[in-house]
Amino acid sequence: MEHKEQMKHPKGLLLANITTGLQSFYAYGIVGFLILFFIASPAENGLGLERGFATELYGYYSAIGYMMSILGGWLADKYLGLQKSILLGTLMSTFGYIALYFSTTQLWTVLLSLSILLIAAGIGKGNTSALVGALYERDQVTMKDAAYSIFYMAINIGSLFGPIIFGLITDQWFANIDNSGNILSYGYRIGFIAAAVLSFVQFLIFLVLAPSWLKDKGKYPTASNKVKSVVNHPITKVDKDRMKAMAVMFVFCTLFWSAWNQTQTSFAILTQKAVDRSIFGWNVPTPWLISFNGLLCVIMAPMFGSLWVKLSKTEKGDLQTGTKMGVGMLFSGIAFAVMVIGVKTINGTIDSGLKMSISYILIAYFLLTVGELFLSPIGLSMFNKLAPAKYASLAVGFWYLTTSLANIISGYLAKLTVKLTFTQVFTSIAIAVTVFGVILILLRDYLTNLMHLDKLKEEAEQMAKEAEATQE
């Protein structure tokens, strides 16, 4: 049975994009104000947590959320399948946000709510990404890269509009504002209800459309009789080589995200305290910069997806994975070099009384987004393609573990700006990311050899034959 790579995306990709777009919309909307909800006083409709404890709680919540993707991947591979995992995770999110709405100043109510959301994220988030890979044959390398670029665009459409709309909910539409324009209390809890409603809508959409748009794709766990041939497939030397390649990418991607996540920590502090955010007389809210990254991704992700497909049709073929990801790290290094130039205009500290131009922030965001699009969709796609078939969902969970570890490292790097200057910290990051980017490009042939991409077509045909034999 000869398999030819189809150059048309399946309908299930649209469902995956709708699902993740909605999830990103309310999740990024919540991210924009969750820490503020923690530290706001009860009179302001918050919890009144001590600032240091709230920051620590938020950091661990972010890190553990990505770690839980490993558990979710294992459950999907072993017991639930992708479709049921996504449905369960989405439904649990609904209950988690409702619990946050009813949370009080008693700490256990907050921890219970966050625990529900952590489990929901673990079960649902990574498995939606794994579902994209399940829609394609194992040897459809270029189409998977393009699909993940489109999928990435859906994520960023949500991240573009979520912080804007939820910011209006909390600070305008449902806030208590006096005649002088001062906010007396915020609409944080209405934000949680909005997230719960959207999560339930997401659940209903997937429940109704999955049977016809996905059919059996991701319906069964790899441990079921339906995919028995996948489970019984032994781990080969090729599989071990690929896992080595994934381990190498894991290290480099963790470093990349450690740098990129400064946008949510040191960049945010710098922007709030020492950046002139005035554009044409209007002061840009700091949280809205999260939406700027989303806007750039929405615009550029389809371009990158088309680029990979076009390159694959040329005589030289597509760029090697190591090259793509290495170039992504180089763009990140340039972004931090721009930030170094910017912070030097305020003597490297937020206490100088000077204001840095917002143009440095915007240029850095642009360069970081380009780097992100070179690295992130490709890395996610490769983790899905290279993993042994019976561990596909688990592999995506390990991909998200890079972000989890990066959140911890990023927090440490951000803390260094207290003892050192922003110039010193950003210079160190720029040098480290650039050096590792060059190393990754130099390792491109080694990585490509470990990946054994030329064997994917043969493996796909063999798995198809075994699946047919099992069904007979």
C-alpha positions as CSV (number, residue, x, y, z in Angstrom):
1,M,0.0,0.0,0.0
2,E,1.7,3.2,-1.2
3,H,1.0,6.4,0.7
4,K,1.2,9.8,-1.0
5,E,1.4,12.9,1.0
6,Q,-1.9,14.8,0.5
7,M,-1.5,18.6,0.3
8,K,-5.0,19.4,1.7
9,H,-5.8,19.8,5.3
10,P,-8.5,17.7,6.8
11,K,-11.7,19.2,8.3
12,G,-10.7,18.1,11.7
13,L,-8.0,20.8,11.8
14,L,-10.7,23.4,11.7
15,L,-12.3,21.8,14.8
16,A,-8.9,21.7,16.6
17,N,-8.4,25.4,15.7
18,I,-11.9,26.4,17.0
19,T,-11.3,24.4,20.2
20,T,-7.9,25.9,20.9
21,G,-8.9,29.4,19.8
22,L,-11.7,29.5,22.3
23,Q,-9.5,28.0,25.0
24,S,-6.8,30.6,24.3
25,F,-9.3,33.4,24.3
26,Y,-10.5,32.9,27.8
27,A,-7.3,31.5,29.2
28,Y,-5.2,34.4,28.1
29,G,-8.0,36.7,29.2
30,I,-7.7,35.2,32.7
31,V,-3.9,35.4,32.6
32,G,-4.2,39.2,32.1
33,F,-5.8,39.7,35.5
34,L,-5.3,36.6,37.7
35,I,-2.4,38.0,39.7
36,L,-4.3,41.3,40.1
37,F,-7.3,39.3,41.5
38,F,-4.9,37.6,44.0
39,I,-3.5,40.9,45.4
40,A,-6.6,43.1,45.2
41,S,-8.4,43.7,48.5
42,P,-11.8,42.0,49.2
43,A,-13.3,45.5,48.9
44,E,-11.9,45.7,45.4
45,N,-13.4,42.2,44.6
46,G,-10.1,40.4,45.1
47,L,-8.6,38.0,47.6
48,G,-6.2,40.3,49.4
49,L,-3.3,37.9,49.3
50,E,0.1,39.2,50.3
51,R,2.0,40.3,47.1
52,G,5.0,38.1,47.6
53,F,2.9,35.0,48.3
54,A,0.6,35.8,45.4
55,T,3.5,36.1,42.9
56,E,5.0,32.8,44.1
57,L,1.6,31.1,43.9
58,Y,1.1,32.4,40.4
59,G,4.5,31.2,39.3
60,Y,4.0,27.7,40.5
61,Y,0.5,27.6,39.1
62,S,1.8,28.5,35.6
63,A,4.7,25.9,35.9
64,I,2.5,23.1,37.3
65,G,-0.1,23.7,34.6
66,Y,2.3,22.8,31.9
67,M,3.7,19.8,33.9
68,M,0.2,18.4,34.1
69,S,0.2,18.0,30.3
70,I,2.5,14.9,30.9
71,L,-0.2,13.3,33.1
72,G,-2.9,14.2,30.5
73,G,-0.9,12.7,27.7
74,W,-0.4,9.5,29.6
75,L,-4.1,9.2,30.4
76,A,-5.0,9.9,26.8
77,D,-2.6,7.3,25.5
78,K,-3.5,4.7,28.1
79,Y,-7.2,5.1,28.9
80,L,-9.2,7.9,27.4
81,G,-8.1,8.7,23.9
82,L,-7.7,12.3,22.7
83,Q,-11.4,13.1,22.0
84,K,-12.6,12.1,25.5
85,S,-9.6,13.8,27.1
86,I,-10.4,17.1,25.4
87,L,-14.0,16.9,26.4
88,L,-13.2,16.0,30.0
89,G,-10.6,18.8,30.3
90,T,-12.9,21.4,28.9
91,L,-15.8,20.4,31.2
92,M,-13.5,20.5,34.2
93,S,-12.3,24.0,33.2
94,T,-16.0,25.1,33.4
95,F,-16.2,23.9,37.0
96,G,-12.8,25.4,37.9
97,Y,-13.8,28.9,36.8
98,I,-17.1,28.6,38.6
99,A,-15.2,27.6,41.7
100,L,-12.9,30.6,41.4
101,Y,-16.0,32.8,41.2
102,F,-17.1,31.5,44.6
103,S,-13.6,31.5,46.1
104,T,-13.1,33.5,49.3
105,T,-10.2,34.9,51.4
106,Q,-9.9,31.4,52.9
107,L,-6.9,30.0,51.1
108,W,-8.3,26.5,50.7
109,T,-11.0,27.7,48.4
110,V,-8.4,29.3,46.1
111,L,-6.2,26.2,46.1
112,L,-9.2,24.0,45.3
113,S,-10.2,26.1,42.4
114,L,-6.7,26.3,41.0
115,S,-6.3,22.5,41.4
116,I,-9.4,21.9,39.3
117,L,-8.0,24.2,36.6
118,L,-4.6,22.6,36.7
119,I,-6.1,19.1,36.2
120,A,-8.3,20.4,33.4
121,A,-5.4,22.1,31.7
122,G,-3.3,18.9,31.9
123,I,-6.0,16.7,30.5
124,G,-7.1,19.1,27.7
125,K,-4.4,21.5,26.6
126,G,-1.6,19.1,25.4
127,N,-4.1,16.7,23.9
128,T,-5.6,19.3,21.7
129,S,-2.1,19.8,20.2
130,A,-1.7,16.0,19.9
131,L,-5.0,15.8,18.0
132,V,-3.5,18.0,15.2
133,G,-0.8,15.4,14.7
134,A,-3.3,12.6,14.8
135,L,-5.1,14.0,11.8
136,Y,-2.1,13.3,9.5
137,E,-0.2,10.2,8.4
138,R,3.2,9.7,10.0
139,D,5.1,10.6,6.9
140,Q,3.2,13.9,6.2
141,V,6.1,15.9,7.5
142,T,5.6,19.2,5.6
143,M,1.8,19.1,6.1
144,K,2.2,18.7,9.8
145,D,4.6,21.7,10.0
146,A,2.0,23.7,8.1
147,A,-0.9,22.5,10.2
148,Y,0.9,23.4,13.4
149,S,1.6,26.8,12.1
150,I,-2.1,27.3,11.4
151,F,-2.9,25.8,14.8
152,Y,-0.5,28.3,16.3
153,M,-2.4,31.1,14.5
154,A,-5.6,29.9,16.2
155,I,-3.9,30.1,19.6
156,N,-2.8,33.6,18.9
157,I,-6.1,34.8,17.6
158,G,-7.4,33.9,21.1
159,S,-4.5,35.5,22.8
160,L,-5.0,38.6,20.8
161,F,-8.6,39.3,21.7
162,G,-8.8,37.6,25.1
163,P,-6.8,40.2,27.2
164,I,-8.6,43.1,25.4
165,I,-12.1,41.8,26.1
166,F,-11.4,40.5,29.6
167,G,-9.6,43.7,30.4
168,L,-12.8,45.6,29.5
169,I,-14.9,43.3,31.6
170,T,-12.7,43.7,34.7
171,D,-11.8,47.4,34.4
172,Q,-14.7,48.9,32.6
173,W,-17.9,47.1,31.9
174,F,-18.3,45.4,35.3
175,A,-16.1,47.7,37.4
176,N,-17.4,50.1,40.0
177,I,-16.0,53.5,39.0
178,D,-16.5,56.7,40.8
179,N,-17.2,60.1,39.2
180,S,-13.5,60.9,39.2
181,G,-12.7,57.8,37.1
182,N,-11.2,55.9,40.0
183,I,-11.9,52.2,40.1
184,L,-13.4,51.2,43.4
185,S,-13.9,47.5,42.7
186,Y,-13.1,45.3,39.7
187,G,-15.2,42.8,37.7
188,Y,-12.8,40.0,38.2
189,R,-15.4,37.5,39.3
190,I,-17.6,38.3,36.2
191,G,-14.5,37.5,34.2
192,F,-14.4,34.0,35.8
193,I,-18.1,33.5,34.9
194,A,-17.4,34.6,31.3
195,A,-14.6,32.0,31.1
196,A,-16.8,29.3,32.5
197,V,-19.5,30.1,29.9
198,L,-17.0,30.1,27.0
199,S,-15.4,26.8,28.3
200,F,-18.8,25.2,28.3
201,V,-19.6,26.5,24.8
202,Q,-16.2,25.0,23.7
203,F,-17.3,21.7,25.3
204,L,-20.6,21.7,23.4
205,I,-19.0,22.5,20.0
206,F,-16.5,19.7,20.3
207,L,-19.2,17.2,21.6
208,V,-21.4,17.9,18.6
209,L,-18.8,18.2,15.8
210,A,-16.2,15.6,16.7
211,P,-18.2,12.5,15.6
212,S,-18.5,13.9,12.0
213,W,-15.4,16.0,11.6
214,L,-12.9,13.7,13.4
215,K,-14.6,10.3,13.1
216,D,-12.1,7.8,14.6
217,K,-9.1,10.2,14.7
218,G,-8.0,10.4,18.3
219,K,-11.1,8.6,19.5
220,Y,-9.4,5.6,21.1
221,P,-6.5,5.3,23.4
222,T,-3.4,3.6,21.9
223,A,-3.9,0.8,24.5
224,S,-7.3,-0.1,23.0
225,N,-7.8,-3.0,20.6
226,K,-8.6,-0.5,17.8
227,V,-5.0,0.4,17.7
228,K,-3.4,-2.7,19.1
229,S,-0.7,-2.8,16.4
230,V,0.6,0.6,17.6
231,V,0.9,-0.5,21.2
232,N,2.6,-3.8,20.3
233,H,5.1,-2.0,18.1
234,P,8.5,-2.4,19.8
235,I,10.8,0.5,20.6
236,T,13.5,0.3,17.9
237,K,17.0,1.9,17.5
238,V,15.4,4.4,15.2
239,D,12.9,5.3,18.0
240,K,15.8,5.7,20.5
241,D,17.7,8.0,18.0
242,R,14.6,10.1,17.7
243,M,14.2,10.4,21.4
244,K,17.8,11.6,21.6
245,A,16.9,14.3,19.1
246,M,13.9,15.2,21.2
247,A,16.1,15.5,24.3
248,V,18.4,17.9,22.5
249,M,15.5,20.0,21.3
250,F,14.1,19.9,24.8
251,V,17.2,21.6,26.2
252,F,17.3,24.3,23.5
253,C,13.6,25.0,23.6
254,T,13.6,25.4,27.4
255,L,16.3,28.0,27.1
256,F,14.4,29.8,24.4
257,W,11.2,30.0,26.5
258,S,13.1,31.1,29.5
259,A,14.2,34.1,27.5
260,W,10.8,34.6,25.8
261,N,8.9,34.5,29.1
262,Q,10.6,37.7,30.2
263,T,7.8,39.4,28.3
264,Q,5.5,38.4,31.2
265,T,7.9,39.3,34.0
266,S,10.8,41.8,33.6
267,F,9.4,43.3,30.3
268,A,6.1,43.9,32.1
269,I,7.7,45.5,35.1
270,L,10.0,47.6,32.9
271,T,7.0,48.7,30.7
272,Q,4.9,49.6,33.7
273,K,7.6,51.6,35.6
274,A,10.0,53.1,33.0
275,V,8.5,53.1,29.5
276,D,6.8,56.0,27.8
277,R,3.7,54.1,26.7
278,S,2.1,57.1,24.9
279,I,1.2,56.6,21.3
280,F,-0.4,59.5,19.5
281,G,-1.4,60.9,22.9
282,W,-3.0,57.6,24.1
283,N,-1.4,55.6,27.0
284,V,-1.2,51.9,26.1
285,P,-2.1,49.6,29.0
286,T,0.7,47.3,29.9
287,P,-1.3,44.1,29.7
288,W,-2.4,44.9,26.2
289,L,1.2,44.2,25.0
290,I,0.3,40.5,25.4
291,S,-2.2,41.1,22.6
292,F,0.5,42.7,20.4
293,N,2.3,39.3,20.3
294,G,-0.9,37.6,19.4
295,L,-1.6,40.1,16.6
296,L,1.8,39.5,15.1
297,C,1.4,35.7,15.3
298,V,-2.0,35.9,13.6
299,I,-0.5,38.0,10.8
300,M,2.7,36.0,10.3
301,A,1.8,32.4,11.2
302,P,0.0,31.7,7.9
303,M,3.0,33.2,6.1
304,F,5.4,30.8,7.8
305,G,3.1,27.8,7.2
306,S,3.0,28.7,3.4
307,L,6.7,29.2,3.4
308,W,7.5,25.7,4.7
309,V,5.1,24.2,2.1
310,K,6.7,26.2,-0.8
311,L,10.2,25.3,0.3
312,S,9.3,21.6,0.4
313,K,8.4,21.8,-3.3
314,T,11.7,23.3,-4.3
315,E,14.8,21.3,-5.4
316,K,16.6,22.0,-2.2
317,G,13.6,21.2,-0.1
318,D,12.5,22.5,3.3
319,L,15.0,23.9,5.8
320,Q,16.3,21.4,8.4
321,T,14.6,21.5,11.8
322,G,17.8,22.5,13.5
323,T,18.2,25.4,11.1
324,K,14.7,26.7,11.7
325,M,14.9,26.4,15.5
326,G,18.4,27.8,15.6
327,V,17.4,30.8,13.5
328,G,14.5,31.3,15.9
329,M,16.9,31.6,18.8
330,L,19.1,34.1,16.9
331,F,16.1,36.3,16.5
332,S,15.5,36.1,20.2
333,G,19.1,37.1,20.8
334,I,18.7,40.1,18.5
335,A,15.5,41.1,20.4
336,F,17.4,41.2,23.7
337,A,20.2,43.2,22.1
338,V,17.5,45.8,21.1
339,M,16.3,45.8,24.7
340,V,19.9,46.3,25.9
341,I,20.1,49.4,23.7
342,G,16.8,50.6,25.1
343,V,17.5,50.1,28.8
344,K,20.8,52.0,28.4
345,T,18.8,55.1,27.7
346,I,17.4,54.9,31.3
347,N,20.8,53.9,32.8
348,G,19.7,50.2,33.0
349,T,17.3,50.7,35.9
350,I,13.7,51.6,36.5
351,D,14.6,54.0,39.3
352,S,16.5,56.6,37.2
353,G,13.4,58.7,36.7
354,L,13.9,58.5,32.9
355,K,11.5,57.0,30.4
356,M,12.4,54.5,27.6
357,S,10.7,54.8,24.3
358,I,8.0,52.1,23.7
359,S,9.5,51.5,20.2
360,Y,12.3,49.3,21.8
361,I,9.6,47.1,23.4
362,L,7.6,46.9,20.2
363,I,10.7,46.0,18.1
364,A,11.7,43.4,20.6
365,Y,8.3,41.9,20.6
366,F,8.3,41.7,16.8
367,L,11.7,39.9,16.8
368,L,10.7,37.6,19.6
369,T,7.5,36.7,17.7
370,V,9.5,35.9,14.5
371,G,11.8,33.7,16.6
372,E,8.8,32.1,18.2
373,L,7.3,31.2,14.8
374,F,10.6,29.7,13.7
375,L,10.8,27.5,16.8
376,S,7.6,26.8,18.6
377,P,5.3,25.3,15.9
378,I,8.2,23.4,14.4
379,G,9.2,22.0,17.8
380,L,5.7,21.0,18.7
381,S,5.3,19.3,15.3
382,M,8.6,17.5,15.6
383,F,7.8,16.1,19.1
384,N,4.6,14.7,17.6
385,K,6.3,13.3,14.5
386,L,9.3,11.7,16.2
387,A,7.7,10.1,19.2
388,P,6.9,6.4,19.1
389,A,3.3,6.2,18.0
390,K,2.0,4.8,21.3
391,Y,3.5,7.7,23.2
392,A,2.4,10.5,20.8
393,S,0.2,12.3,23.4
394,L,2.8,11.9,26.1
395,A,5.4,13.4,23.9
396,V,3.3,16.5,23.5
397,G,3.1,16.7,27.3
398,F,6.9,16.7,27.4
399,W,7.0,19.5,24.9
400,Y,4.9,21.6,27.2
401,L,7.2,20.7,30.1
402,T,9.8,22.9,28.3
403,T,7.5,25.8,29.0
404,S,7.0,24.7,32.6
405,L,10.7,24.6,33.4
406,A,11.1,27.8,31.5
407,N,8.6,29.5,33.8
408,I,10.7,28.6,36.8
409,I,14.0,29.7,35.2
410,S,12.4,32.9,33.8
411,G,11.2,33.9,37.3
412,Y,14.8,33.5,38.6
413,L,16.1,35.6,35.7
414,A,13.5,38.3,36.4
415,K,14.5,38.3,40.1
416,L,18.1,39.1,39.0
417,T,17.0,42.5,37.8
418,V,16.6,43.5,41.5
419,K,20.3,42.8,42.3
420,L,21.7,43.6,38.9
421,T,20.8,46.1,36.2
422,F,18.4,45.4,33.4
423,T,21.3,46.0,31.1
424,Q,23.4,43.2,32.7
425,V,20.5,40.7,32.7
426,F,19.4,41.4,29.2
427,T,23.0,41.3,27.9
428,S,23.5,37.9,29.5
429,I,20.3,36.5,28.0
430,A,21.2,37.9,24.5
431,I,24.6,36.3,24.6
432,A,23.3,33.0,25.9
433,V,20.5,32.6,23.4
434,T,22.6,33.7,20.5
435,V,25.4,31.2,21.3
436,F,22.9,28.4,21.8
437,G,21.2,29.3,18.5
438,V,24.5,29.0,16.6
439,I,25.2,25.7,18.3
440,L,21.8,24.4,17.3
441,I,22.4,25.4,13.7
442,L,25.8,23.6,13.7
443,L,24.0,20.5,15.1
444,R,21.4,20.5,12.3
445,D,22.9,17.6,10.3
446,Y,23.4,15.6,13.5
447,L,19.8,16.2,14.5
448,T,18.5,15.3,11.1
449,N,20.3,12.0,11.1
450,L,18.9,11.2,14.5
451,M,15.4,11.9,13.3
452,H,15.4,9.4,10.4
453,L,12.7,11.4,8.6
454,D,13.3,9.2,5.5
455,K,11.8,6.3,7.3
456,L,8.5,7.9,8.2
457,K,6.8,7.0,5.0
458,E,7.8,3.3,5.3
459,E,6.6,3.3,8.9
460,A,3.3,4.9,8.0
461,E,2.7,2.2,5.3
462,Q,3.7,-0.6,7.7
463,M,1.4,0.7,10.5
464,A,-1.5,1.0,8.0
465,K,-1.0,-2.6,6.9
466,E,-0.9,-3.8,10.5
467,A,-4.0,-1.8,11.4
468,E,-5.9,-3.4,8.4
469,A,-4.7,-6.8,9.5
470,T,-5.9,-6.2,13.1
471,Q,-9.3,-5.1,11.9
472,E,-9.6,-8.2,9.8
